[in-house]
Amino acid sequence: MMRQICKQMLTIKPHWHIVLACVLAFGLIRPGLSATSSFNSLIVTDPLSGVANGGYDPVSYFTDPEPLAGRPEFEFDWSGVPWFFASPANRDIFKRSPEIYAPQFGGHGAMGLARGYLSDGNPRIHAILGNRLFLFYSIGNRDAFLLSQKSAYAKANENWEFFEGELNTLSTRDLNLSPK
């Protein structure tokens, strides 16, 4: 319920003070934590562990039939977020070209973005298109995206530019919650 209300607010290209009030009201940000550790603006992280991509190895989407769970001993920090890998080889491949293997749109659901709102992508619901990894909130969203790939991608890309700019501004200016 809470997530849907915030999605509706984001869909309307809101005033960020309303979004901030929503986030604070539902306890998604706790004062005293840095903005990057509790609310990473660009990369979706697991709310409990803070790990990107739900702990799945992003390279394994391209090399294995199913994505593999990463292991903490093969961790690599990229863009201020820890990523787990199934092997040291996959970690080293990612280090050389993280933009290729990381999910597009920071792991946010591609069809949600095409429709004008942010949603966390589910690392188990994905598609590889044009040698890039896309995550989706649901199987229905993935199917809808695949039916109109070209237009959905163009709209998602356009909306991502807006949200990326707004989230960067929000996380660096309005949510200055760094410990003093």
DOFI-454988 format. One record per residue: residue in three letters; residue number from 1; chain; x, y, z of N, C-alpha, C in turn. Coordinates in Angstrom, 1 decimal, padded with zeros to 4 digits. Layout:
N
+-----+-----+----+--------+--------+--------+--------+--------+--------+--------+--------+--------+
:  aa :   i : ch :     nu :     nv :     nw :    cau :    cav :    caw :     cu :     cv :     cw :
+-----+-----+----+--------+--------+--------+--------+--------+--------+--------+--------+--------+
: ALA : NUM :  A :      X :      Y :      Z :      X :      Y :      Z :      X :      Y :      Z :
...
+-----+-----+----+--------+--------+--------+--------+--------+--------+--------+--------+--------+
This chain:
180
+-----+-----+----+--------+--------+--------+--------+--------+--------+--------+--------+--------+
:  aa :   i : ch :     nu :     nv :     nw :    cau :    cav :    caw :     cu :     cv :     cw :
+-----+-----+----+--------+--------+--------+--------+--------+--------+--------+--------+--------+
: MET :   1 :  A :  000.8 : -001.2 :  000.0 :  000.0 :  000.0 :  000.0 :  000.9 :  001.3 :  000.0 :
: MET :   2 :  A :  001.9 :  001.3 :  000.9 :  002.7 :  002.5 :  001.0 :  003.5 :  002.7 : -000.3 :
: ARG :   3 :  A :  004.0 :  001.6 : -000.9 :  004.8 :  001.7 : -002.1 :  003.9 :  002.3 : -003.2 :
: GLN :   4 :  A :  002.7 :  001.8 : -003.3 :  001.8 :  002.3 : -004.4 :  001.5 :  003.8 : -004.3 :
: ILE :   5 :  A :  001.3 :  004.3 : -003.0 :  001.0 :  005.7 : -002.8 :  002.2 :  006.5 : -003.3 :
: CYS :   6 :  A :  003.4 :  006.1 : -002.9 :  004.6 :  006.8 : -003.4 :  004.8 :  006.7 : -004.9 :
: LYS :   7 :  A :  004.4 :  005.6 : -005.5 :  004.5 :  005.5 : -007.0 :  003.6 :  006.5 : -007.6 :
: GLN :   8 :  A :  002.4 :  006.6 : -007.1 :  001.4 :  007.6 : -007.6 :  001.9 :  009.0 : -007.5 :
: MET :   9 :  A :  002.6 :  009.3 : -006.4 :  003.1 :  010.6 : -006.2 :  004.3 :  010.9 : -007.2 :
: LEU :  10 :  A :  005.1 :  009.9 : -007.5 :  006.2 :  010.1 : -008.4 :  005.7 :  010.2 : -009.8 :
: THR :  11 :  A :  004.6 :  009.6 : -010.1 :  004.1 :  009.6 : -011.5 :  003.7 :  011.0 : -011.9 :
: ILE :  12 :  A :  003.3 :  011.8 : -011.0 :  002.8 :  013.1 : -011.3 :  003.9 :  014.2 : -011.4 :
: LYS :  13 :  A :  005.2 :  013.8 : -011.4 :  006.3 :  014.7 : -011.4 :  006.1 :  015.7 : -010.2 :
: PRO :  14 :  A :  006.2 :  015.1 : -009.0 :  005.8 :  015.8 : -007.8 :  006.8 :  016.9 : -007.4 :
: HIS :  15 :  A :  006.3 :  017.6 : -006.4 :  007.1 :  018.5 : -005.6 :  007.9 :  017.6 : -004.7 :
: TRP :  16 :  A :  009.2 :  017.7 : -004.6 :  010.0 :  016.8 : -003.8 :  009.7 :  016.9 : -002.3 :
: HIS :  17 :  A :  009.2 :  018.0 : -001.9 :  008.9 :  018.0 : -000.4 :  007.8 :  017.1 : -000.1 :
: ILE :  18 :  A :  006.9 :  016.8 : -001.0 :  005.8 :  015.8 : -000.7 :  006.4 :  014.4 : -000.7 :
: VAL :  19 :  A :  007.3 :  014.1 : -001.7 :  007.9 :  012.8 : -001.7 :  008.8 :  012.6 : -000.4 :
: LEU :  20 :  A :  009.5 :  013.6 :  000.0 :  010.3 :  013.5 :  001.2 :  009.4 :  013.3 :  002.4 :
: ALA :  21 :  A :  008.3 :  013.9 :  002.5 :  007.4 :  013.7 :  003.6 :  006.9 :  012.3 :  003.6 :
: CYS :  22 :  A :  006.6 :  011.7 :  002.4 :  006.1 :  010.4 :  002.3 :  007.2 :  009.4 :  002.7 :
: VAL :  23 :  A :  008.4 :  009.6 :  002.3 :  009.5 :  008.8 :  002.6 :  009.8 :  008.8 :  004.1 :
: LEU :  24 :  A :  009.8 :  010.0 :  004.7 :  010.0 :  010.1 :  006.1 :  008.9 :  009.5 :  007.0 :
: ALA :  25 :  A :  007.7 :  009.7 :  006.5 :  006.5 :  009.3 :  007.2 :  006.5 :  007.7 :  007.3 :
: PHE :  26 :  A :  006.9 :  007.1 :  006.3 :  006.9 :  005.6 :  006.3 :  008.2 :  005.0 :  006.8 :
: GLY :  27 :  A :  009.1 :  005.9 :  007.3 :  010.3 :  005.4 :  008.0 :  011.3 :  004.8 :  007.0 :
: LEU :  28 :  A :  011.3 :  005.2 :  005.8 :  012.3 :  004.6 :  004.8 :  013.6 :  005.2 :  005.0 :
: ILE :  29 :  A :  013.7 :  006.4 :  005.6 :  015.0 :  007.0 :  005.9 :  015.0 :  007.3 :  007.4 :
: ARG :  30 :  A :  016.1 :  006.9 :  008.0 :  016.2 :  007.2 :  009.4 :  017.3 :  008.3 :  009.6 :
: PRO :  31 :  A :  016.9 :  009.3 :  010.3 :  017.9 :  010.4 :  010.6 :  019.2 :  009.8 :  011.2 :
: GLY :  32 :  A :  020.3 :  010.4 :  010.8 :  021.6 :  009.9 :  011.4 :  022.3 :  009.0 :  010.4 :
: LEU :  33 :  A :  021.6 :  008.4 :  009.4 :  022.3 :  007.6 :  008.5 :  022.6 :  008.5 :  007.2 :
: SER :  34 :  A :  023.7 :  008.1 :  006.6 :  024.0 :  008.9 :  005.4 :  023.0 :  008.6 :  004.3 :
: ALA :  35 :  A :  022.8 :  009.5 :  003.4 :  021.8 :  009.3 :  002.3 :  022.2 :  008.2 :  001.4 :
: THR :  36 :  A :  023.4 :  007.9 :  001.2 :  023.8 :  006.8 :  000.3 :  023.6 :  005.5 :  000.9 :
: SER :  37 :  A :  023.6 :  005.4 :  002.3 :  023.5 :  004.0 :  002.9 :  022.0 :  003.7 :  003.0 :
: SER :  38 :  A :  021.1 :  004.6 :  003.2 :  019.7 :  004.2 :  003.4 :  018.8 :  004.5 :  002.2 :
: PHE :  39 :  A :  019.3 :  005.4 :  001.3 :  018.4 :  005.8 :  000.2 :  019.4 :  006.0 : -001.0 :
: ASN :  40 :  A :  019.9 :  005.0 : -001.6 :  020.7 :  005.2 : -002.8 :  019.9 :  005.6 : -003.9 :
: SER :  41 :  A :  020.1 :  006.7 : -004.4 :  019.2 :  007.3 : -005.4 :  019.2 :  006.6 : -006.8 :
: LEU :  42 :  A :  020.3 :  006.0 : -007.1 :  020.4 :  005.5 : -008.5 :  020.4 :  004.0 : -008.6 :
: ILE :  43 :  A :  020.9 :  003.3 : -007.6 :  020.9 :  001.8 : -007.7 :  020.0 :  001.2 : -006.6 :
: VAL :  44 :  A :  019.2 :  000.3 : -007.1 :  018.3 : -000.4 : -006.2 :  019.1 : -001.4 : -005.3 :
: THR :  45 :  A :  018.9 : -001.3 : -004.0 :  019.7 : -002.2 : -003.1 :  018.7 : -002.9 : -002.2 :
: ASP :  46 :  A :  019.1 : -004.1 : -001.7 :  018.3 : -004.8 : -000.8 :  018.1 : -004.0 :  000.5 :
: PRO :  47 :  A :  016.9 : -003.8 :  001.0 :  016.7 : -003.0 :  002.1 :  017.3 : -003.5 :  003.4 :
: LEU :  48 :  A :  017.6 : -004.8 :  003.5 :  018.2 : -005.3 :  004.7 :  019.7 : -005.4 :  004.7 :
: SER :  49 :  A :  020.2 : -005.8 :  003.5 :  021.7 : -006.0 :  003.4 :  022.4 : -004.8 :  002.8 :
: GLY :  50 :  A :  021.7 : -004.0 :  002.0 :  022.3 : -002.9 :  001.2 :  023.0 : -003.3 :  000.0 :
: VAL :  51 :  A :  022.9 : -004.6 : -000.4 :  023.6 : -005.1 : -001.5 :  022.8 : -004.9 : -002.8 :
: ALA :  52 :  A :  023.5 : -004.6 : -003.9 :  022.9 : -004.3 : -005.2 :  022.4 : -005.6 : -005.8 :
: ASN :  53 :  A :  021.4 : -005.5 : -006.6 :  020.9 : -006.6 : -007.4 :  020.4 : -007.8 : -006.6 :
: GLY :  54 :  A :  019.9 : -007.5 : -005.4 :  019.4 : -008.6 : -004.6 :  020.4 : -009.6 : -004.2 :
: GLY :  55 :  A :  021.7 : -009.3 : -004.4 :  022.8 : -010.3 : -004.1 :  023.1 : -011.2 : -005.2 :
: TYR :  56 :  A :  022.4 : -011.0 : -006.3 :  022.7 : -011.9 : -007.5 :  023.9 : -011.4 : -008.3 :
: ASP :  57 :  A :  024.7 : -012.3 : -008.8 :  025.9 : -011.9 : -009.6 :  025.4 : -011.4 : -011.0 :
: PRO :  58 :  A :  025.7 : -010.1 : -011.3 :  025.2 : -009.5 : -012.5 :  025.9 : -010.1 : -013.8 :
: VAL :  59 :  A :  027.1 : -010.6 : -013.6 :  027.7 : -011.2 : -014.8 :  027.1 : -012.6 : -015.2 :
: SER :  60 :  A :  026.6 : -013.3 : -014.2 :  026.0 : -014.6 : -014.4 :  024.7 : -014.5 : -015.3 :
: TYR :  61 :  A :  024.1 : -013.4 : -015.4 :  022.9 : -013.3 : -016.3 :  023.4 : -013.5 : -017.7 :
: PHE :  62 :  A :  024.6 : -013.2 : -018.0 :  025.1 : -013.3 : -019.4 :  025.8 : -014.6 : -019.7 :
: THR :  63 :  A :  026.2 : -015.3 : -018.6 :  027.0 : -016.5 : -018.8 :  026.4 : -017.8 : -018.4 :
: ASP :  64 :  A :  025.3 : -017.7 : -017.7 :  024.6 : -018.9 : -017.1 :  023.1 : -018.9 : -017.5 :
: PRO :  65 :  A :  022.5 : -020.1 : -017.6 :  021.1 : -020.1 : -017.9 :  020.2 : -019.4 : -016.9 :
: GLU :  66 :  A :  020.5 : -019.3 : -015.7 :  019.8 : -018.6 : -014.7 :  020.8 : -017.8 : -013.9 :
: PRO :  67 :  A :  020.4 : -016.6 : -013.3 :  021.3 : -015.8 : -012.5 :  021.7 : -016.6 : -011.3 :
: LEU :  68 :  A :  023.0 : -016.4 : -010.9 :  023.5 : -017.1 : -009.7 :  023.6 : -016.2 : -008.5 :
: ALA :  69 :  A :  023.3 : -016.7 : -007.4 :  023.5 : -015.9 : -006.1 :  025.0 : -015.6 : -005.9 :
: GLY :  70 :  A :  025.3 : -014.3 : -005.6 :  026.6 : -014.0 : -005.3 :  027.0 : -014.3 : -003.9 :
: ARG :  71 :  A :  028.3 : -014.3 : -003.6 :  028.8 : -014.6 : -002.3 :  029.5 : -013.4 : -001.7 :
: PRO :  72 :  A :  029.3 : -013.2 : -000.4 :  030.0 : -012.0 :  000.2 :  031.5 : -012.0 :  000.1 :
: GLU :  73 :  A :  032.1 : -013.1 :  000.0 :  033.6 : -013.1 : -000.1 :  034.1 : -012.7 : -001.5 :
: PHE :  74 :  A :  033.2 : -012.6 : -002.4 :  033.5 : -012.0 : -003.8 :  032.8 : -010.7 : -004.0 :
: GLU :  75 :  A :  033.0 : -009.8 : -003.1 :  032.3 : -008.5 : -003.1 :  033.1 : -007.5 : -003.8 :
: PHE :  76 :  A :  032.5 : -006.5 : -004.5 :  033.1 : -005.4 : -005.1 :  032.2 : -004.2 : -005.0 :
: ASP :  77 :  A :  032.7 : -003.1 : -004.5 :  032.0 : -001.9 : -004.3 :  032.1 : -001.1 : -005.6 :
: TRP :  78 :  A :  030.9 : -000.8 : -006.2 :  030.8 :  000.1 : -007.4 :  029.7 :  001.1 : -007.2 :
: SER :  79 :  A :  029.9 :  002.3 : -007.5 :  028.9 :  003.4 : -007.4 :  028.4 :  003.5 : -005.9 :
: GLY :  80 :  A :  029.3 :  003.2 : -005.0 :  029.0 :  003.3 : -003.6 :  028.1 :  002.2 : -003.0 :
: VAL :  81 :  A :  028.0 :  001.1 : -003.8 :  027.1 :  000.0 : -003.4 :  027.9 : -001.3 : -003.5 :
: PRO :  82 :  A :  027.7 : -002.2 : -002.5 :  028.4 : -003.5 : -002.7 :  027.6 : -004.4 : -003.7 :
: TRP :  83 :  A :  028.4 : -005.1 : -004.5 :  027.8 : -006.1 : -005.4 :  028.5 : -007.4 : -005.1 :
: PHE :  84 :  A :  027.7 : -008.5 : -005.1 :  028.2 : -009.9 : -004.8 :  028.3 : -010.6 : -006.1 :
: PHE :  85 :  A :  029.3 : -011.5 : -006.2 :  029.6 : -012.3 : -007.4 :  029.7 : -013.8 : -007.0 :
: ALA :  86 :  A :  029.5 : -014.7 : -007.9 :  029.5 : -016.1 : -007.7 :  030.9 : -016.6 : -007.7 :
: SER :  87 :  A :  031.8 : -015.9 : -008.3 :  033.2 : -016.3 : -008.4 :  034.2 : -015.1 : -008.5 :
: PRO :  88 :  A :  035.4 : -015.3 : -008.2 :  036.4 : -014.2 : -008.4 :  036.5 : -013.7 : -009.9 :
: ALA :  89 :  A :  036.4 : -014.7 : -010.8 :  036.5 : -014.4 : -012.2 :  035.3 : -013.4 : -012.6 :
: ASN :  90 :  A :  034.1 : -013.7 : -012.2 :  033.0 : -012.8 : -012.5 :  033.2 : -011.4 : -011.9 :
: ARG :  91 :  A :  033.7 : -011.4 : -010.7 :  034.0 : -010.1 : -010.0 :  035.0 : -009.3 : -010.9 :
: ASP :  92 :  A :  036.0 : -010.0 : -011.3 :  037.1 : -009.3 : -012.1 :  036.5 : -008.8 : -013.5 :
: ILE :  93 :  A :  035.6 : -009.6 : -014.1 :  035.0 : -009.2 : -015.3 :  034.2 : -007.9 : -015.1 :
: PHE :  94 :  A :  033.4 : -007.9 : -014.0 :  032.6 : -006.8 : -013.7 :  033.4 : -005.5 : -013.4 :
: LYS :  95 :  A :  034.5 : -005.7 : -012.7 :  035.4 : -004.6 : -012.4 :  035.9 : -003.9 : -013.7 :
: ARG :  96 :  A :  036.1 : -004.6 : -014.7 :  036.6 : -004.0 : -016.0 :  035.6 : -003.2 : -016.7 :
: SER :  97 :  A :  034.3 : -003.7 : -016.7 :  033.2 : -003.0 : -017.4 :  031.9 : -003.1 : -016.7 :
: PRO :  98 :  A :  031.8 : -002.4 : -015.5 :  030.5 : -002.5 : -014.8 :  029.3 : -002.0 : -015.5 :
: GLU :  99 :  A :  029.5 : -001.0 : -016.4 :  028.3 : -000.5 : -017.1 :  027.7 : -001.5 : -018.0 :
: ILE : 100 :  A :  028.5 : -002.4 : -018.5 :  027.9 : -003.5 : -019.4 :  027.1 : -004.5 : -018.6 :
: TYR : 101 :  A :  027.5 : -004.9 : -017.4 :  026.8 : -005.9 : -016.7 :  025.8 : -005.5 : -015.6 :
: ALA : 102 :  A :  025.9 : -004.3 : -015.1 :  025.0 : -003.8 : -014.1 :  023.6 : -003.6 : -014.8 :
: PRO : 103 :  A :  022.5 : -003.8 : -014.1 :  021.2 : -003.6 : -014.7 :  021.0 : -002.2 : -015.1 :
: GLN : 104 :  A :  020.3 : -002.1 : -016.2 :  020.0 : -000.7 : -016.7 :  019.1 :  000.0 : -015.7 :
: PHE : 105 :  A :  019.1 :  001.3 : -015.8 :  018.3 :  002.1 : -014.9 :  018.5 :  001.8 : -013.4 :
: GLY : 106 :  A :  019.7 :  001.4 : -013.1 :  020.1 :  001.2 : -011.7 :  019.3 :  000.0 : -011.0 :
: GLY : 107 :  A :  018.7 : -000.8 : -011.8 :  017.9 : -001.9 : -011.3 :  016.5 : -001.6 : -011.1 :
: HIS : 108 :  A :  016.0 : -000.4 : -011.4 :  014.6 :  000.0 : -011.3 :  013.9 : -000.7 : -012.5 :
: GLY : 109 :  A :  012.6 : -001.0 : -012.3 :  011.8 : -001.7 : -013.3 :  011.7 : -000.9 : -014.5 :
: ALA : 110 :  A :  012.1 : -001.5 : -015.7 :  012.1 : -000.8 : -016.9 :  010.7 : -000.4 : -017.4 :
: MET : 111 :  A :  009.7 : -001.3 : -017.2 :  008.4 : -000.9 : -017.7 :  007.7 :  000.1 : -016.8 :
: GLY : 112 :  A :  008.0 :  000.0 : -015.5 :  007.6 :  001.1 : -014.6 :  008.1 :  002.4 : -015.0 :
: LEU : 113 :  A :  009.3 :  002.5 : -015.4 :  009.9 :  003.8 : -015.9 :  009.2 :  004.2 : -017.2 :
: ALA : 114 :  A :  009.0 :  003.2 : -018.1 :  008.3 :  003.6 : -019.3 :  006.9 :  004.2 : -019.0 :
: ARG : 115 :  A :  006.3 :  003.7 : -017.9 :  005.0 :  004.2 : -017.6 :  005.0 :  005.5 : -016.7 :
: GLY : 116 :  A :  006.2 :  005.9 : -016.3 :  006.4 :  007.1 : -015.6 :  006.6 :  007.1 : -014.1 :
: TYR : 117 :  A :  006.9 :  005.9 : -013.6 :  007.1 :  005.8 : -012.1 :  008.3 :  004.9 : -011.8 :
: LEU : 118 :  A :  008.8 :  005.0 : -010.6 :  009.9 :  004.2 : -010.2 :  009.4 :  003.0 : -009.4 :
: SER : 119 :  A :  010.0 :  001.8 : -009.7 :  009.7 :  000.6 : -009.0 :  010.9 : -000.2 : -008.9 :
: ASP : 120 :  A :  011.1 : -000.9 : -007.9 :  012.3 : -001.8 : -007.8 :  012.2 : -002.9 : -008.7 :
: GLY : 121 :  A :  013.2 : -003.2 : -009.5 :  013.2 : -004.4 : -010.4 :  013.5 : -005.6 : -009.6 :
: ASN : 122 :  A :  012.9 : -006.7 : -009.9 :  013.1 : -008.0 : -009.3 :  014.2 : -008.7 : -010.0 :
: PRO : 123 :  A :  015.3 : -009.0 : -009.3 :  016.4 : -009.6 : -010.0 :  016.1 : -011.0 : -010.6 :
: ARG : 124 :  A :  015.0 : -011.6 : -010.2 :  014.6 : -012.9 : -010.8 :  013.8 : -012.7 : -012.1 :
: ILE : 125 :  A :  013.3 : -011.5 : -012.3 :  012.5 : -011.2 : -013.5 :  013.3 : -010.3 : -014.4 :
: HIS : 126 :  A :  013.8 : -010.8 : -015.4 :  014.8 : -010.0 : -016.2 :  014.7 : -010.3 : -017.7 :
: ALA : 127 :  A :  015.4 : -009.5 : -018.5 :  015.6 : -009.8 : -019.9 :  016.9 : -009.2 : -020.3 :
: ILE : 128 :  A :  017.5 : -009.9 : -021.2 :  018.8 : -009.4 : -021.8 :  018.4 : -008.9 : -023.2 :
: LEU : 129 :  A :  018.5 : -007.6 : -023.4 :  018.1 : -007.0 : -024.7 :  019.3 : -006.1 : -025.2 :
: GLY : 130 :  A :  019.7 : -006.3 : -026.4 :  020.9 : -005.5 : -026.9 :  022.1 : -005.6 : -026.0 :
: ASN : 131 :  A :  022.3 : -006.8 : -025.5 :  023.5 : -007.1 : -024.6 :  023.5 : -006.2 : -023.4 :
: ARG : 132 :  A :  022.3 : -005.9 : -022.9 :  022.1 : -005.2 : -021.6 :  021.1 : -005.9 : -020.8 :
: LEU : 133 :  A :  021.2 : -005.8 : -019.5 :  020.4 : -006.4 : -018.5 :  019.3 : -005.5 : -018.1 :
: PHE : 134 :  A :  018.0 : -005.9 : -018.2 :  016.9 : -005.1 : -017.7 :  016.1 : -005.9 : -016.7 :
: LEU : 135 :  A :  015.7 : -005.3 : -015.6 :  015.0 : -005.9 : -014.5 :  013.5 : -005.3 : -014.6 :
: PHE : 136 :  A :  012.6 : -006.1 : -014.1 :  011.2 : -005.8 : -014.1 :  010.6 : -006.1 : -012.8 :
: TYR : 137 :  A :  009.5 : -005.3 : -012.4 :  008.8 : -005.5 : -011.2 :  008.0 : -006.8 : -011.2 :
: SER : 138 :  A :  007.4 : -007.2 : -012.3 :  006.6 : -008.4 : -012.5 :  006.8 : -009.0 : -013.8 :
: ILE : 139 :  A :  006.3 : -010.2 : -014.0 :  006.3 : -010.9 : -015.3 :  005.5 : -010.2 : -016.3 :
: GLY : 140 :  A :  004.3 : -009.6 : -015.8 :  003.4 : -008.9 : -016.7 :  004.1 : -007.6 : -017.2 :
: ASN : 141 :  A :  004.9 : -006.9 : -016.4 :  005.6 : -005.8 : -016.8 :  006.7 : -006.2 : -017.9 :
: ARG : 142 :  A :  007.4 : -007.3 : -017.6 :  008.4 : -007.7 : -018.6 :  007.7 : -008.0 : -019.9 :
: ASP : 143 :  A :  006.6 : -008.8 : -019.9 :  005.9 : -009.1 : -021.1 :  005.4 : -007.9 : -021.9 :
: ALA : 144 :  A :  004.9 : -006.9 : -021.2 :  004.4 : -005.6 : -021.8 :  005.6 : -004.9 : -022.4 :
: PHE : 145 :  A :  006.7 : -004.9 : -021.7 :  007.9 : -004.2 : -022.3 :  008.4 : -004.9 : -023.5 :
: LEU : 146 :  A :  008.4 : -006.2 : -023.5 :  008.9 : -007.0 : -024.7 :  007.9 : -006.8 : -025.9 :
: LEU : 147 :  A :  006.7 : -006.6 : -025.7 :  005.7 : -006.4 : -026.8 :  006.0 : -005.1 : -027.5 :
: SER : 148 :  A :  006.5 : -004.1 : -026.8 :  006.7 : -002.8 : -027.4 :  008.1 : -002.3 : -027.1 :
: GLN : 149 :  A :  009.1 : -003.1 : -027.3 :  010.5 : -002.8 : -026.8 :  011.0 : -001.4 : -027.2 :
: LYS : 150 :  A :  010.8 : -001.1 : -028.5 :  011.4 :  000.2 : -029.0 :  010.8 :  001.4 : -028.3 :
: SER : 151 :  A :  009.5 :  001.5 : -028.3 :  008.8 :  002.6 : -027.7 :  008.9 :  002.6 : -026.2 :
: ALA : 152 :  A :  008.8 :  001.4 : -025.6 :  008.9 :  001.4 : -024.1 :  010.3 :  001.7 : -023.6 :
: TYR : 153 :  A :  011.4 :  001.3 : -024.4 :  012.7 :  001.7 : -024.0 :  012.9 :  003.2 : -024.2 :
: ALA : 154 :  A :  012.4 :  003.7 : -025.2 :  012.6 :  005.2 : -025.4 :  012.0 :  006.0 : -024.3 :
: LYS : 155 :  A :  010.8 :  005.6 : -023.9 :  010.0 :  006.3 : -022.9 :  010.7 :  006.1 : -021.5 :
: ALA : 156 :  A :  011.2 :  004.8 : -021.3 :  011.9 :  004.5 : -020.0 :  013.2 :  005.4 : -019.9 :
: ASN : 157 :  A :  013.9 :  005.5 : -021.0 :  015.1 :  006.2 : -021.0 :  014.8 :  007.7 : -020.8 :
: GLU : 158 :  A :  013.8 :  008.2 : -021.4 :  013.4 :  009.6 : -021.2 :  013.1 :  009.9 : -019.7 :
: ASN : 159 :  A :  012.2 :  009.0 : -019.2 :  011.8 :  009.2 : -017.8 :  013.0 :  008.9 : -016.8 :
: TRP : 160 :  A :  013.9 :  008.0 : -017.1 :  015.1 :  007.8 : -016.3 :  015.9 :  009.0 : -016.2 :
: GLU : 161 :  A :  016.1 :  009.8 : -017.3 :  016.9 :  011.0 : -017.3 :  016.3 :  012.0 : -016.3 :
: PHE : 162 :  A :  014.9 :  012.1 : -016.3 :  014.3 :  013.0 : -015.3 :  014.5 :  012.5 : -013.9 :
: PHE : 163 :  A :  014.1 :  011.2 : -013.6 :  014.2 :  010.7 : -012.3 :  015.7 :  010.7 : -011.8 :
: GLU : 164 :  A :  016.6 :  010.4 : -012.6 :  018.0 :  010.3 : -012.3 :  018.5 :  011.7 : -011.8 :
: GLY : 165 :  A :  018.1 :  012.7 : -012.5 :  018.4 :  014.1 : -012.1 :  017.8 :  014.5 : -010.8 :
: GLU : 166 :  A :  016.5 :  014.2 : -010.7 :  015.8 :  014.5 : -009.5 :  016.3 :  013.8 : -008.3 :
: LEU : 167 :  A :  016.6 :  012.5 : -008.4 :  017.1 :  011.7 : -007.3 :  018.5 :  012.1 : -006.9 :
: ASN : 168 :  A :  019.3 :  012.5 : -007.9 :  020.6 :  013.0 : -007.5 :  020.5 :  014.3 : -006.7 :
: THR : 169 :  A :  019.6 :  015.2 : -007.2 :  019.4 :  016.4 : -006.5 :  018.9 :  016.2 : -005.1 :
: LEU : 170 :  A :  017.9 :  015.3 : -005.0 :  017.3 :  015.0 : -003.7 :  018.3 :  014.4 : -002.7 :
: SER : 171 :  A :  019.1 :  013.4 : -003.2 :  020.0 :  012.7 : -002.3 :  021.2 :  013.6 : -001.9 :
: THR : 172 :  A :  021.6 :  014.5 : -002.7 :  022.7 :  015.3 : -002.3 :  022.3 :  016.6 : -001.6 :
: ARG : 173 :  A :  021.2 :  017.2 : -001.9 :  020.8 :  018.5 : -001.3 :  019.7 :  018.3 : -000.2 :
: ASP : 174 :  A :  018.6 :  017.8 : -000.5 :  017.5 :  017.8 :  000.4 :  017.6 :  016.7 :  001.5 :
: LEU : 175 :  A :  018.3 :  015.7 :  001.3 :  018.4 :  014.6 :  002.3 :  019.8 :  014.6 :  002.9 :
: ASN : 176 :  A :  020.3 :  015.7 :  003.3 :  021.6 :  015.8 :  003.9 :  021.5 :  015.3 :  005.3 :
: LEU : 177 :  A :  021.5 :  013.9 :  005.4 :  021.3 :  013.3 :  006.7 :  022.6 :  012.7 :  007.2 :
: SER : 178 :  A :  023.8 :  013.1 :  006.7 :  025.0 :  012.6 :  007.1 :  025.2 :  012.8 :  008.6 :
: PRO : 179 :  A :  025.9 :  011.8 :  009.3 :  026.2 :  012.0 :  010.7 :  027.0 :  013.3 :  010.9 :
: LYS : 180 :  A :  026.8 :  013.9 :  012.0 :  027.6 :  015.2 :  012.2 :  028.8 :  014.9 :  013.1 :
+-----+-----+----+--------+--------+--------+--------+--------+--------+--------+--------+--------+
